[in-house]
Structure formats: structure tokens, C-alpha cells
Amino acid sequence: MMIHRIPTTLACLLLAGCVVAGAPSLGLASDQKSPPKAEAAKTQAADGGAGAVSADGLVQDPALRQRQLASRDPALRQHYRQVLAQMLESSKDYRTVFEDGAVKLIDAQISHGFLVIKRGNVPVDNQTEYCASAKVDFPLLPPIPRTALITITKADNGSENFHVEIGLNYTPRTCLRVKYDPFPELEQARAQRRKALGKAN
């Protein structure tokens, strides 16, 4: 399991070019410790409790439902898609040592943001998670999928800490049953790197 913390300087550079009007700014607190993973059950809540999920994939509790719907706002979601694309594209696990660290990424996908549910179906108020995946097109090998679980923790001061788990030879358990959408932003970010290096796409 590879765990990566994103330096504040890199985060600021990423955010400078992808802020969407109306979306909150993301000041990454890279020095903050991420909450222990053991405290969060990385599955959707079962029936009953504050985190119970209805047929449409939304929690039943009205206040939490409003927060979850807000996380699906198109402008906010696009904002996070851009940030996560740049973040994952620049990670060594998606770059690798081949082709000057710019192997092709294909079939990229990303999930909607979803609530983190603790034991007892209790949602974590300040956390949202995303899953993203892409196939790494290694030379002379079949493309190998790599899946990332991104946990975004919002601090009291409004800053956000990004905790990234990238499965090199496994899929994080939380990401096994989520619904994915195409993630062209990640593929485009890699295509730009390849172009800058004079490589054909």
C-alpha cells in the first residue's frame, strides 16, 4: 500500500489553475495527520442509523442528504476532478520509471464523492472520499490498472488535507463497489506531459 501526502506548494500550484466560481478554495494542510483508517468503515452504510443509504445511493438523514447532494454539485465536482487529475498524474505510482515517467494512462475513471461512514453507521462530518483508476500502459506488457482512494478531510480553518492510497497490486476495499464515470481529465494531463517531452500520444 502506497500512501502519499501532497506538499502544500504543489497543491497551491494545482489549485491556482482550476478554481471554479462558487466552489470553496482548497488550502491543503499537508502536515496534518490523516484520521486513522481503522476508524472509518470504507463501505456504504447498511440499513438503519444516521448513515442509512436509500435506493438512489443517498443517505436518508435529511441534513446528511443535503451535504451529500452538495458534493455532487457539477461545478464543485468538476473542481475536484481537475485537482485530483493533476495530483494523481504527478504521482510516482502513475508515472513509473518508464518512458521518462510519462507512460500512457488509459481508461481513466472516477467516482462521485461519497461520505465516510464509521462503525455504527455514523458519518464523519468533515470527510469525503473519491475513488479513481487508470490503466498504466507499460511498454511490452498488458496495461495494468491502478486504483486510488482519496480521502479529503476538512479542517476547522477551512483548509483541506488530501490522503491518497494507491493500490499497486490491489484495489482499495472502498473502491470495489462504487460506480465510476469516465475521467478524461487524468488522461489529458498525462497527454500534456507526453507532448512536452516530445512523445507521441
C-alpha positions in Angstrom: 0.0 0.0 0.0 1.4 3.3 -1.0 0.4 6.4 1.0 1.2 9.8 -0.3 0.9 13.3 1.2 0.7 16.1 -1.3 3.1 19.0 -0.5 1.4 22.3 0.1 3.4 24.0 -2.6 2.3 21.5 -5.2 -1.3 21.8 -4.0 -1.2 25.6 -4.4 0.1 25.3 -7.9 -2.6 22.8 -8.8 -5.4 24.9 -7.3 -4.3 28.1 -8.9 -5.4 27.0 -12.3 -8.6 25.1 -11.6 -10.7 27.1 -9.1 -14.3 27.1 -10.2 -16.6 30.1 -9.4 -18.7 29.3 -6.3 -16.5 26.4 -5.2 -14.6 26.6 -2.0 -10.9 27.1 -2.2 -8.7 24.2 -1.2 -5.8 25.0 1.1 -4.1 21.7 1.6 -2.8 21.1 5.1 -0.2 18.5 4.2 1.3 18.5 7.7 -1.9 17.4 9.4 -2.2 13.7 10.2 -5.0 11.8 8.4 -7.6 10.2 10.7 -6.8 6.5 11.4 -8.2 4.3 8.7 -9.3 1.8 11.2 -11.9 4.3 12.5 -13.7 4.6 9.2 -15.6 1.7 7.7 -15.0 2.2 4.0 -18.3 0.8 2.8 -21.7 2.4 2.3 -23.9 2.2 5.4 -26.3 -0.7 5.9 -30.0 -0.2 6.6 -30.7 1.9 9.7 -28.8 4.5 11.5 -27.9 8.1 10.5 -25.9 6.9 7.5 -28.6 4.6 6.1 -28.5 4.7 2.3 -31.6 4.8 0.1 -32.1 3.2 -3.3 -30.7 6.3 -5.1 -27.4 6.0 -3.2 -28.1 8.9 -0.9 -28.2 8.8 2.9 -31.7 9.1 4.4 -30.9 11.6 7.1 -32.1 15.0 5.7 -29.1 17.0 6.9 -26.6 14.5 5.6 -28.5 14.0 2.4 -28.2 17.8 1.8 -24.5 17.6 2.3 -24.1 14.6 0.0 -26.1 16.3 -2.7 -23.9 19.4 -2.4 -20.9 17.2 -3.0 -22.5 16.2 -6.3 -22.8 19.8 -7.5 -21.5 19.8 -11.0 -19.2 22.9 -10.5 -17.7 21.6 -7.3 -17.3 18.1 -8.7 -15.5 19.5 -11.8 -13.2 21.4 -9.5 -12.2 18.3 -7.6 -11.8 16.3 -10.9 -9.2 18.9 -12.1 -7.4 18.9 -8.8 -7.3 15.1 -8.5 -6.3 14.6 -12.1 -3.2 16.8 -11.6 -2.5 15.2 -8.3 -2.6 11.6 -9.5 -0.9 12.3 -12.8 2.1 13.7 -11.0 2.3 10.8 -8.5 5.2 8.4 -9.0 2.9 5.4 -9.0 1.1 6.6 -12.1 4.3 8.0 -13.7 6.6 5.0 -13.1 10.2 4.9 -14.3 9.3 4.1 -17.9 9.2 6.5 -20.8 10.7 9.3 -18.7 8.0 9.0 -16.2 5.2 9.6 -18.8 3.7 6.2 -19.7 0.3 6.4 -21.2 -2.7 6.3 -18.9 -5.9 4.8 -20.5 -9.4 4.0 -19.4 -9.3 6.5 -16.6 -12.4 6.6 -14.3 -13.5 8.5 -11.2 -16.4 8.0 -8.7 -18.7 10.6 -7.2 -17.7 11.9 -3.8 -19.2 9.9 -1.0 -19.5 10.1 2.8 -17.1 8.3 5.1 -19.2 6.1 7.4 -17.8 4.9 10.8 -18.8 1.9 12.7 -22.4 2.1 13.8 -23.4 3.9 10.6 -22.1 7.3 11.9 -20.9 9.6 9.1 -17.7 11.5 9.6 -18.8 15.2 9.3 -15.6 16.5 7.8 -14.6 13.8 5.3 -15.4 13.0 1.7 -13.9 10.2 -0.4 -13.3 9.6 -4.1 -12.1 6.6 -6.0 -10.1 7.0 -9.3 -8.5 4.5 -11.5 -6.5 4.3 -14.7 -4.6 1.6 -16.6 -0.9 2.1 -16.8 0.3 1.2 -20.3 3.7 -0.3 -19.6 6.0 -1.0 -22.5 5.8 -4.6 -23.7 3.2 -5.5 -21.1 -0.6 -5.5 -21.0 -2.0 -2.3 -19.4 -2.2 -2.7 -15.6 -5.0 -1.0 -13.7 -4.1 1.1 -10.6 -6.8 2.4 -8.3 -6.6 5.3 -5.9 -8.7 6.1 -2.8 -8.6 9.8 -2.0 -9.8 10.9 1.4 -10.4 14.7 1.8 -10.5 15.9 5.4 -11.7 19.4 6.0 -10.1 21.2 9.0 -11.8 23.7 11.2 -9.9 26.6 9.5 -11.4 25.6 6.1 -8.2 24.0 4.7 -8.3 20.5 3.3 -5.9 17.6 3.6 -5.7 15.0 0.8 -4.8 11.5 1.9 -4.1 9.2 -1.2 -3.9 5.5 -1.1 -2.8 3.9 -4.4 -3.2 0.2 -4.8 -0.3 -1.1 -6.9 -1.4 -4.7 -7.0 -4.8 -4.5 -5.3 -7.9 -2.3 -5.3 -8.7 -0.4 -2.0 -11.7 -2.1 -0.5 -13.8 1.1 -0.5 -13.4 1.3 -4.3 -14.6 -2.3 -5.1 -18.3 -1.4 -5.4 -18.5 2.2 -6.3 -19.9 3.5 -9.6 -17.4 5.1 -11.9 -17.6 7.7 -14.7 -15.0 8.5 -17.4 -12.1 10.6 -16.1 -10.7 12.3 -19.2 -9.0 15.0 -17.2 -6.4 12.5 -16.0 -5.7 11.2 -19.4 -5.4 14.7 -20.8 -3.0 15.7 -18.0 -0.7 12.8 -19.0 -1.1 13.6 -22.7 0.2 17.1 -21.9 3.2 15.7 -20.1 4.0 13.4 -23.0 3.6 16.2 -25.5 6.1 18.4 -23.6 8.6 15.5 -23.7 8.1 15.1 -27.5 6.3 11.8 -27.2 3.6 10.6 -29.5 0.1 10.2 -27.9 
